Amino acid sequence: MEQIKKQHRKLTKGKLATRAILITFGAILMAVGLEIFLVPNNVIDGGIAGISIMLSHITGLKLGIFLFALNLPFIFIGYKQIGKTFAFSTLYGIIVLSIATTLLHPVPPFTDDLLLATVFGGIFIGVGIGMVIRSGGSLDGTEILAILSNNKLPFSVGEIIMFFNIFILGAAGFVFTWDRAMYSLIAYFIAFKTIDLTITGLEESKSAWIISDNHKEIGDAILHRLGRGVTYLKGEGAYTGDEKGVVFCVITRLEEAKLKDIVDEFDTSAFLAIADIAEVKGGRFKKKGIH
């Protein structure tokens, strides 16, 4: 029996160009966050970037050299374990990041106010990393290591990354000063939250499950008042054995209050469950006009 080998579809030239532009812009933003805000003020980021900043400070060598050299082994591991597209996207991002930090190094810092440098450095780094992750790559080898370690250790990827960064950010206290280590922790937290915001977007989506005897009326109101598509499902109560009508829909967080009002209007005893969704694709999620 002939076996058909399944392969990933090759990216079109347009998508490849878009991905390259986003990775380039993301890497440059991270370089700005490092060289224009954090590094001149002796504040570090987490991960390989943090280790590179400390080694650059100790040795006097360019930051870009360490960013490239220390990430290289993780890119190779990513190629073997995660995939070729991810590895090449990451390699390209790291090359741009290394070059950009070298070119930006002579540029004077925008501010010598520690708090402003910490906050804006964290924001620039978070947006840059988030853009690269959305484009299928990474700018830090510890993320790759955490993903691979997750299969062998009883910890989540986030917990493993946090474990690495506790030691890295703690080391900043010995290389610089302890107040700089505390500022570094603030910068890392801001970058971490900004990455999430960049990946999920400002208009966060939510899924809603509604169980009610008036499910048709509720679904019709959602369709016409919110402009959102709904799906009707049939359910059965495990305790009573009664047949239940279920409404499923996807909304934005700005529409959550309106949805609750609609449900309460038709059935105050209805079961309503709302959960966050990382990404929505396909279907009829795009909002229809409301008249």
Order of alpha helices (4+ residues) and beta strands (2+ residues): alpha-alpha-alpha-alpha-alpha-alpha-alpha-alpha-beta-alpha-beta-beta-alpha-beta
